[in-house]
Amino acid sequence: MLMYETKIIKQEHFINMVCDRCKKKIVSDREISEAYTIEFMGGINSVFGEDVFVRCDLCQQCLKTLIWDFCTCKVVR
């Protein structure tokens, strides 16, 4: 005899992202592929605080505005 039970499985899936700087809502797959999440844990003597988890979601325009003046870029193919 085969016996069955019903299970409800909760699963997270992406709906959208909101840029933490400009508050732009990013919903398309095309845009999300160019959005960035920066996250890290503050270490000893960190300006963010020791053992503080830091996370930031940025659209590509905001990331460029924040780092363009001092980053280096090159085409890699």
C-alpha positions as YAML, in Angstrom:
chain: A
units: angstrom
residues:
- id: 1
  name: MET
  ca: [0.00, 0.00, 0.00]
- id: 2
  name: LEU
  ca: [1.31, 3.47, -0.92]
- id: 3
  name: MET
  ca: [0.76, 6.16, 1.68]
- id: 4
  name: TYR
  ca: [1.12, 9.90, 1.08]
- id: 5
  name: GLU
  ca: [1.22, 13.03, 3.13]
- id: 6
  name: THR
  ca: [0.93, 16.64, 2.03]
- id: 7
  name: LYS
  ca: [3.84, 18.96, 2.83]
- id: 8
  name: ILE
  ca: [3.90, 22.72, 2.49]
- id: 9
  name: ILE
  ca: [7.38, 23.99, 1.66]
- id: 10
  name: LYS
  ca: [8.23, 27.66, 2.09]
- id: 11
  name: GLN
  ca: [10.86, 28.88, -0.33]
- id: 12
  name: GLU
  ca: [12.30, 32.36, -0.81]
- id: 13
  name: HIS
  ca: [12.39, 33.80, -4.30]
- id: 14
  name: PHE
  ca: [13.50, 37.17, -5.63]
- id: 15
  name: ILE
  ca: [10.80, 39.76, -6.14]
- id: 16
  name: ASN
  ca: [12.74, 43.01, -6.39]
- id: 17
  name: MET
  ca: [15.58, 45.03, -4.92]
- id: 18
  name: VAL
  ca: [15.61, 48.62, -3.68]
- id: 19
  name: CYS
  ca: [18.86, 50.58, -3.91]
- id: 20
  name: ASP
  ca: [19.86, 51.66, -0.40]
- id: 21
  name: ARG
  ca: [21.19, 54.97, -1.72]
- id: 22
  name: CYS
  ca: [18.69, 56.31, -4.30]
- id: 23
  name: LYS
  ca: [15.72, 54.06, -3.36]
- id: 24
  name: LYS
  ca: [15.22, 52.99, -6.99]
- id: 25
  name: LYS
  ca: [13.22, 49.76, -7.22]
- id: 26
  name: ILE
  ca: [14.93, 47.17, -9.42]
- id: 27
  name: VAL
  ca: [12.55, 44.55, -10.75]
- id: 28
  name: SER
  ca: [13.79, 43.25, -14.09]
- id: 29
  name: ASP
  ca: [16.28, 40.40, -14.50]
- id: 30
  name: ARG
  ca: [18.31, 42.63, -16.79]
- id: 31
  name: GLU
  ca: [18.71, 45.34, -14.15]
- id: 32
  name: ILE
  ca: [19.31, 42.97, -11.26]
- id: 33
  name: SER
  ca: [22.26, 41.44, -13.09]
- id: 34
  name: GLU
  ca: [23.94, 44.85, -12.80]
- id: 35
  name: ALA
  ca: [22.98, 45.54, -9.17]
- id: 36
  name: TYR
  ca: [25.48, 44.96, -6.37]
- id: 37
  name: THR
  ca: [25.37, 43.76, -2.80]
- id: 38
  name: ILE
  ca: [28.28, 44.62, -0.54]
- id: 39
  name: GLU
  ca: [28.43, 42.77, 2.76]
- id: 40
  name: PHE
  ca: [31.08, 42.11, 5.36]
- id: 41
  name: MET
  ca: [31.69, 41.70, 9.08]
- id: 42
  name: GLY
  ca: [33.58, 44.42, 10.92]
- id: 43
  name: GLY
  ca: [36.81, 43.20, 12.48]
- id: 44
  name: ILE
  ca: [38.96, 44.38, 15.37]
- id: 45
  name: ASN
  ca: [39.34, 48.20, 15.23]
- id: 46
  name: SER
  ca: [36.82, 48.45, 12.38]
- id: 47
  name: VAL
  ca: [35.25, 51.88, 11.87]
- id: 48
  name: PHE
  ca: [31.94, 49.99, 11.54]
- id: 49
  name: GLY
  ca: [32.37, 48.22, 14.87]
- id: 50
  name: GLU
  ca: [33.79, 44.86, 15.84]
- id: 51
  name: ASP
  ca: [31.55, 41.95, 14.86]
- id: 52
  name: VAL
  ca: [29.05, 44.28, 13.16]
- id: 53
  name: PHE
  ca: [27.49, 42.85, 9.99]
- id: 54
  name: VAL
  ca: [27.37, 45.50, 7.25]
- id: 55
  name: ARG
  ca: [25.24, 45.13, 4.11]
- id: 56
  name: CYS
  ca: [24.40, 47.53, 1.30]
- id: 57
  name: ASP
  ca: [22.43, 46.97, -1.94]
- id: 58
  name: LEU
  ca: [23.27, 49.42, -4.72]
- id: 59
  name: CYS
  ca: [22.10, 49.99, -8.29]
- id: 60
  name: GLN
  ca: [24.85, 50.31, -10.86]
- id: 61
  name: GLN
  ca: [24.43, 54.09, -11.18]
- id: 62
  name: CYS
  ca: [24.94, 54.66, -7.45]
- id: 63
  name: LEU
  ca: [27.93, 52.33, -7.28]
- id: 64
  name: LYS
  ca: [29.54, 54.20, -10.18]
- id: 65
  name: THR
  ca: [28.87, 57.56, -8.51]
- id: 66
  name: LEU
  ca: [30.45, 56.38, -5.26]
- id: 67
  name: ILE
  ca: [33.63, 54.73, -6.62]
- id: 68
  name: TRP
  ca: [34.29, 56.05, -10.14]
- id: 69
  name: ASP
  ca: [36.81, 58.73, -9.12]
- id: 70
  name: PHE
  ca: [39.27, 56.22, -7.67]
- id: 71
  name: CYS
  ca: [38.58, 52.86, -9.32]
- id: 72
  name: THR
  ca: [40.50, 51.40, -12.25]
- id: 73
  name: CYS
  ca: [38.67, 49.73, -15.11]
- id: 74
  name: LYS
  ca: [39.78, 47.55, -17.99]
- id: 75
  name: VAL
  ca: [38.01, 45.43, -20.57]
- id: 76
  name: VAL
  ca: [38.49, 41.70, -19.99]
- id: 77
  name: ARG
  ca: [37.43, 39.30, -22.72]
...
